[in-house]
Amino acid sequence: MKITIVGTGYVGLVSAACFAELGHEVVGVDIDAAKVAMLKLGKSPIYEPGLEELLQSGLKSGKLRFTTKLEEALPDAKILFSAVATPEGEGHRADLRAVFTVAETVAQTIDGNLVFVNKSTVPVGTGAECQKRIDAVLKKRKSSLSVHVVSNPEFLREGMAVPDTMMPDRIIVGLNDDPTFKKLDSKHLLEELYRPITRANKPLLFMSRESAEIVKYASNAFLATKISFINMLTELCEKTGANIRDIAAGMGLDQRIGPKFLHAGIGYGGSCFPKDVKALLATAKEYGLSMPIVEATDKVNRKQRERFIAKILTTLPKKSQVGVWGLAFKPKTDDMREAPSIDVITALIEAGHAVSAFDPVAMNRARPLLPKSVTYAKDVNDAVKKADALLVLTEWDVFRGADLKELKKKMNGKLLFDGRNIYEPDEVRREGLQYFGIGV
């Protein structure tokens, strides 16, 4: 099947490469000419394990190509995915201008019936508004073509986006029946599109468009709440001498709860959880509703970061040299959106400390976001050379395997602030370092 994907960010590019790998003919569209030129060479503009290999494979097979011109990508396409950005806008509401622009432009350009799929994270009611705008354009064109707007939210984890696309927990499709679309069997087309995945017994769940739009926000808000819940308990642990790791282990063995997202730390970041939690609250407000649990999730997340920063600043000697391990908001990505490292490092610099930072892949993206006085180390050892303290802000595997004895030799001081609880406190202390974790 020929499909078109508009937008080549994390979601659009991974989807394009994976659909091509599954045997579909895919055209990726982006207005950024420099990015498209890079993609045509088989180079990925983002770091995501396995993505560049799939990109090159798709280009070589001829199943995948890229263009800046939408009109080149539409002929013979059965399905078009809108995967453009929906950043946080005024009042924390999702900025949908790009989504509506794509919808209207498609309606102005198509010469055949089409299933229009919103892949971007959009608030409930967005599909209905897209349908309304598309229908208005087609009416103005005096066209008898049919465009059916469908919701198909993504549930990708950065760093695991390729396997999450190829072997998802579930595929959610939201579509509303309407006699207008009798020329299109949208349900059948989506079933055909995803058949290579559903053959592996991955569930394809159909529901209303509105339900599908809410599922994405509900999923992210629930996972964020689980993170904030365990982080909320860390302060109690520190006051009482309990260990949050033991508590999380005890909770996680309950099959009704499960162990995932119970890892205490300095709070969630990234492009999804912070934005989607706030957007869900903004949507509820528009309908005159309150969501106190979601409000608390956001509040606890902000407090957790502030508590960690306060602990560092009250412990460090004046004008300390601080080594920082990890800048990206999570491992296996170079994404710096809402990364805790930005707030932590900015606070350190403003307090008069010097910072030497290292991240395996995110340093180039971090430079324009961090204070200019930050220096960037060539490796983990370089970052801690003569440091008074070490801060671990991202749980990359290279940090987990650090030789603590050698680490102590390279540092001037002995302070280790473990923002991700990746070390055993007793092991750190045995090597002569002073350990500061989260809830331990």
N, C-alpha and C positions, 0 to 999 in steps of 0.2 A: 504494500500500500504506500502511496505517496503522501507524505505529511510535511507540513510547514511549521517551523517553530520560530516565533518572533521574540527576540531577546536571547542573548548568549551569555547570561550571567551564570551563577552556580546552577540554578535549576534548568535553564534553557539549554546550556551547553552539555551538561551531563545527560539530560534527556535526549538530546540530538544524537550524541555519540552512542548511547545505549540502544536507542531505537534502530539506528543503522546497524549495530552489531546483531540485533534481533532479525535483521533481514529486510527492514523497511527502507524505502527511498526517502531520504530526509534532506530538506533544505533549511539551513539556519539563516535567519535574517537579523541584521543589526545595523543601526544607523552609524555606528562607530567604524569608520573606514579603516582606521589603523588596526583595530581589533580584528576585523574581517580579514585583512591582509595577513595578519599573524596566524589566524586560524587556517587560512588556505595553505600555509606552510607547515601545518601540523603542529604548531606551537600553542600550548594552552596558556591563556593569560592569567589563570589561577592555578594554585597548587592543590591538587586533589589526587590522591594515590590511584593509579590505574587509568586516569582520564586521558592523559596524552597518548598513551598506547592505543586506546580505543579510537581516539581522534585520528591518529595516523592510519589505523586499520580501515576506518570508514572512508577516508579520502582515497586510499589506495584501491579499495574495492569499487569505488564509484558510487557507493550507497549514500555518501555524505558530501554535501557541498555547502558553501556559504556565499552570501551576497548581501549587498546593502540595499538592493532594490526589491521591494515587496512584490511588485508586478511580475518579476522573474520567477518568484517562488510559488505563485498561486495556480497557474495552469495545471489542471489534472489533480490537484491536491484534494483529498477527501476530507482531511482533518487539519485544522490549524490550531496550534497551541499558542496562546498568549502567555509568555513567561517574562514579561517586563517587570521592572522594579516597582514595588509599592512601599516607598519609604515612609517613615513617620512624618506626618504633616501637622497642620495646626490643630491644637488640642489633642495631640496624640492619635488623631484619626489617620487611617491609611491614606496616603496621597494617591488617588486613582487616575490622575490625569493621563498617565502613559497608557493605562488599560483602556480608557475610553477613546484615546487617540487611535490605538490599534484597531479597536472595534469599528470605528467610523471609517477609517482608512480602508479596512478590508471590505466593508460594505460598498464603498465607492469604487473598488478595484476589481472585485471578483466577476468572473464570467461563467460561473457554474455553482451548483449547490454546495454547501459547505457546513461542516460541524465546527463551530467555534468553541474551543475549550479554554476556559480560564485555568491555567496552571499556577499562576501567581497567587499568593496569599491575599485574599480579598474579603472584606466584611460581608455579612449576610445582606442580600439585596443587590449586590453588585451585578450578578448575572442577569437579574431582571432589568436593571438599568442598561446593561450592554445590549440586551435583546431589544429594548425600546429604542435605543439609538440606532441600532442596525436596521430595524424595521423602518424607521423614519427615513433613513438614507435610501433604502431600497424603494420606498414609496415615492420619494422625490425623483428617483431615477426612472420611475414607472416600470420597475423590473418585477418579473414574476419569480425570481430566484428565491430559494429558501436557505436561510442560515439559522441553525439551531444552536443556541448558547448552552453550553454544558460546563459543569464544575468538576474538575479532577485535581484536587489538591495534592501537593507533594508532601512527603514525610521523610525527607532526606536529612541525614546527619552529616555535617561537614566532616571530612576525613573518612567517611564511609559511604559517600554519595553513590559511587558506582555499584557496590553490592546492594545498597538499599534500593536502587532502581531496578536492578536485574532480579533480585530476590526479595521483594518487599514483604512486610508482614501482611499487608492488605492493599488493595487498590480500591479507592473510593470514587464513584462516579455519581454525580448529581444531575439529573435531567428531569424536566417537567414535560409531560405529554401535552401536545397541542395539535389540533387538526392542520394547522398551518404547515407543519413539518412532515406531512404525509409523503412528500417526495424524498424524505430522508429517513432511513432507519438508523437513527443515531445509536441506539442500544446495540444493534448488530455490528455497526462499524467499530464501536469501542471494544466489543467482545473480540472482533477479528484482530484489532490492533494489539490487544494484550494477550492473545492466545498463546504465544510462545512462553509467557510467564504463567498463565493459569494452567497450562499443561503440567507445570511443576507443582500443582496443587496449591497455588497461592490464591487466596480468595478475592473475587471481584464482587464488590458490594454496591448495588444500585440503590439510590435513595433520591429524595427530592433535591433540587438544586440548593434550596435554602439550608437543608440539613447538612449537605456536603460542605457548604461554606462555613458553617459553624463547627463542624468536626475538626477542622484544622486548628482553629483558635482554641477549641476546648482541649484538644490533645496537648498542645504546647503549654497552655495555662496549667493543666493538671500536672505535667512533668515539672514545670517551674515550681508549682506548689509543693511537690514532693521534695525538691531540692531545698526550698526555703524552710520546710518543716524540719528537716534534719539539721539545717544550719541554725534554726531557732534554738535547738536544744544544746548547741555547743557552748553557749554562754552559761547555761545551767551546769554543764559538765565542768567547765573551768572553775566555777564557784564551789563545786562540791567535791572535786577530785575524781569524778567519773570519767570514763573514756568513751568518746563518741563512736569510736570504731567498734567497740564491743556492743554498744547500743544498736548501731546500724546492723551489725551481724545478727544480733538477736531478733531484730525486727524483720530483716530480710529473709530469714528462714521460714517465716510465716508465708505460706503460699498465697494468701490473700493480699499480701503486701509486695513481696518480691524484693530482691536486692538492688535492682537497678535504680539509679538516681537517688541513692541514699549515701552518696559519698560526700562528706562534709568538706567545705572549703571556703573560699572567699566570694562565693556567689557565682551565678550564671552571667554570661555575656553573650556576644555573638549577634547575628543579624535577626534571629527569630524570637527567642524567649523574651528579651526586654521589649521589643517592638510589639509583639503579638499580645503580650499581657496588657500593655497599655492600650492597644487598639481595641481589645475586647472590652475593657472598662469604658472606653469612649463610646463604643457601640451601645453598651448597656445604658449609658447616660442618655443617649439619643432617644431611647425608648422609655425613659423615666425609671430605670431600674438601677439598683445597686448590687454590687457583687463583693461583699465584704471579705470573703476568703481570697479572692483574686487581688483585692486591694492590699491585704496583709502580705500576700506573696511578694508583691513589688516592694513594699515597705521593708520587709525583712531582708530582701536581697540588697537593698541600698545600705541598710544598717550593717550588714555583715562585712561589706567592703570598708565602710567607715571604721568599724571596730578594729579591723586588721591594720589599717593605716595608723590609727591612734596607738595601737600596741607597738608598732615599729617606731614611731616618732618619740614616744615616751621612753623607749629603751636605748635608742642609739645615742652614742656620744656626739657632741657637737662636731659638725663638719666631718662626718664620717665618709669613708670611701665604701660604697655599697655595690656589690655584684648582684646582678639580676639574671636569673635563669628563666627564660620563657617570656614571650611578648604576646603571641597570638592568644585568643580567648580560650582555645583548646588545642590539644595536639593534633597532628596530621592535617593542619590547615595553616594558611598564611593570613587568615581573616583577622583583622584588627577591630572590627566593629564591636563597640561596647566592651572591649577587652579591659579587664581589671587593671592590667599593667599601665594603662594610660593614666588612670587616677592615682595609682600608687606611686609611679615614677614622678609625675608632676608634683605630688605632695612632697616627695623627697627633695626634689630640686628647689622648690619654694622654701623649704626649711633649711636650706644651705648645705645639703649633702651632695656629694659627687656620685654619679652612677655610671657603671660600665655594664652593658647589657649584652646578652647573647640569646638568640633563638635560631633553631636549625633552618627555618625557611621564611620567617616573617619580618626580618630586619629591614628589608627595603620598603615594605608597606608601613612599617612602624615609624620610619624617619620623619615623615612630614607631620605625624600626629604627636610626637613627643618633643619635649623641650630641646632646643638646639645644643645645650651643653652636654647632653647624653653622649657617651662614647660607645662604640659598638665593637665588641670583642670578636676575635677570629674563631674562638672555640670556648668550650666550658672552662678550661683552665685559665685562659687569658682573662676571662670575666672576673675571676676571683683573686687575681694576683694582687697581693698586699691589701686585700679588702678587709674592712673592719666587720662587715656583715654580709651574709648571702641571703637573698630572697628568692624563693622558688614560686613562680607565679603561673607556670603551665606545666602539666605533668607529662612532658615528653619522656620517652623511654631512656634516652641518653642521660637524663638527669637521675632516673631511678637507679641506674647502674653505676653511679659515681663512686669512686674510691674515697670514702670519708677520711681515711688516714692521710691520703695525699692532699685532699682538700684542706685539711687543717694546716698542713705544712705550707701551703701556698698563701694562706690568709694571714694578715696581721692580727686580726681579732678572732673571736670565736662564736659570734652570734649567727644562728641559722634560723630564719623565719620560713617555715614550711607552709605556704599558703594552700597546698593541695594535699597535705597529709600523706606524702609518698614515702616518708622514712619512718622507721621505728624509733621512737624517742630514746629508748635505752641504748640502742646501737649508736646513735649520734653522740650521746653523752659519754659513752665508753671511749670515743675517739677524742675527747677533750673539748667538744663543742657544746654550746648552750642552745638547747632546742626550744623553739616557740612554734607550736602547731595550732590547729583549730579544734578546740573541744577536747584536747588531751593534756 
